């Protein structure tokens, strides 16, 4: 299929982009790599009248260490993240997870901010940000908002953004007390996971964010607590029952729950040291 | 008769050599010319409004807004085109009792599958045509749909064609011996399983498409066609668009894969031709991926209840099965949708000596996309039934599956003979192939490794298949039943003035290297260097008349025609050379582009000979009429089909926590007779195996209970990808067919036909320690977990 006609805008600054977004309102969509939006437009599932391409916004680029966090511009592409020495050193879980995100061609175009803004429940990045306790820096007409990843993902393709653009992500720099685990189950490399989990252990506490299992990247507080209490694995996995698992063609909710448990066990087994 | 050995054995001969294909560089550099690359003056674009329902009455169609939309040239309903296109029915007389109903390019009154074209919009761009499609208002009255093949014959099932009374399209019973008595014999173990084979489809890299260009000044229709059978399409366009056959030219330039998808009559393509005729200008239609999923023919869709009886000593006493297959709402035109079921009935158990056989096939209509012939028609079903039951029986009587095959495979020296179903078999090598396979894979070591791994909770399995493949079909396949499908093919070889050969053939290139083997045969048999051969295929105006490339017939039939033509031209050229050199023809040969002595000494370069003939005929005797072009045609006469055989094995690991299957290695030993180019044959086998793995593990067209196709995207429909594919080791046995001098049988479908059974057997071997087994394809993680849960 071919997309219906649309206007294409290429703002040179974040302010200009926000002004365009305000002007066109619901008719406009920001373009941040296009790895999901372009197919949706060609399928005529999305039909924005105006596309605002964020490709030229220097404010949305760059990776820098700011104290105990690392700041990553929203328009950073996966390929850039994978090649960045600071990211590798300070966010070890990205080294585990990023190779699972789609394929080279998509990682060359797809951006971290684009993935977050889309909030696909099967995508890796939302779960990674929740596990890492990251903060989303959003810029809107009323200024900057810092939104905890835990408060950002509101449902399937639904976020806390309100006429704003994601400017950057702030991720805590890994400490010596932390260990990281990641596992996802896909039949083919690069597919959306049937179930996956990102685990960050800080001393004896855990943040475990599941993806591909429900309507959004999902943490289960009881399960994290059970891990902290070093409950036996069967008891830990029982808490997966708190998740409202998705049914689809590839796996029903029973299978998904089972696979989420396997992913968690394998992530814990493969934690960084 | 076996061909004279010298054709193949001389130095500098190309038949059997791993020559790189000449067109690879062109295709890799993006210089290919596919249908969508055709851009003609005044060309306009078609898009279709398709039925959103599996079954619905069309109450009214309002096209007013669409006609007024930007860029729109024309809007056609089914009724509009019915005045210009005669309907077609997918039945053939040799499939006795097969029923279908007339089909129109666009649905008339009732739409019978989700995706059926209903309204055609022609506009100045595809995007504008799609815009206008959104402005077409069709008032549908949704009808109950017959979706599930298992209930399609129930009395209360919605009847898709009321004129036919029920949804049965065709049925056939086949009986040999006395299966009940055989199974009741004391000491006979009977295994019984219900197999389910999901629907899948071809997913060609280049989707279906056509550019149709009509010139009213000559009443001439030129069709750019991404497909496999140009001459067949010429007849179809002629017959249904009321144009003389000779006024239709079908051109297939590069074709990006077909797998049997592009050999049928699709309403959107016929409508495109009709629109071109009505508008008197070129019209392009390129199916997008969504359209491909809901309109390209689907394959398989079988439910089979099957039994095999085996004695304690391991002799197969017989097979008994019932195959139910769903084909969508019509039998596809012109090849019909009964061939797949017919092949299952004909081929099941064909490698094995077997006295008793009973099979029932039923083909039913349903409100889904049409099902028809796709790569390895019926083969994966037939092989999975026989070899799945065979390995099940082996487990039951505690015998190694290879040993059980050794007992039952037809002996290599027992041909010619017939199978239990009456198939005429010759020149097969099942036992040699199986032995070569077990050596190639080091079966004994692999078995030990499997046993060792199980101790560590790693569940690996080894599975085999011994298989046959139907290739080189004779007129008994289609022509006998009235289909306008040639079973013979032609080749023309022309010596040009510069000493190069220009050859043409009626078989077609769709990415598999047809042109490369044609050049190898011509160069090798005639005696020029390979780079001095130019090949033309895929054009009804410039090639000899023939069937095209399908049913693994290109190399065997088209290749033999090329061999015969090259040999004929060689004889003609030597006759001229004999006169020019004042010597007997028997003392001359052609090698490396020159007429030579028998010992290879150059006597006369071909360019000199040709230039003399073409430019300076005055130097030749007046009674010599040099003919530097030769054409020959060839068809298979002694057999309905030329069977090939193969033995394959899969090594898999099943993750019993997740149900994931990893194929660790695959081996194939294939006997396709004379191998013309081992590189190409190996890639055919390899690609076929990958498609077979797709059917076994990944690919499935999912439908909702009301007939909605649920996974019509490349994200949701899983094709096999390179990362997951195992190394595939290939070896050959060459038992040339006696039906031709070339001796080549087909190789294109073996992998697809055999791999699913081998994977099924390997998975079941891996699951056997848990007492679990699975009989449904694709074997998805969820289905494997369910099988494990249900283990005894």
Interface residues (C-beta under 8 A of the other chain):
Chain A: X1 X2 X3 X4 X5 X43 X44 X185 X187 X188 X189 X190 X191 X192 X194 X249 X250 X251 X252 X255 X258 X259 X262
Chain B: X125 X126 X127 X130 X131 X134 X288 X290 X657 X658 X659 X660 X697 X698 X702 X710 X711 X713 X715 X716 X718 X720 X721 X723 X724 X780 X781 X782 X785
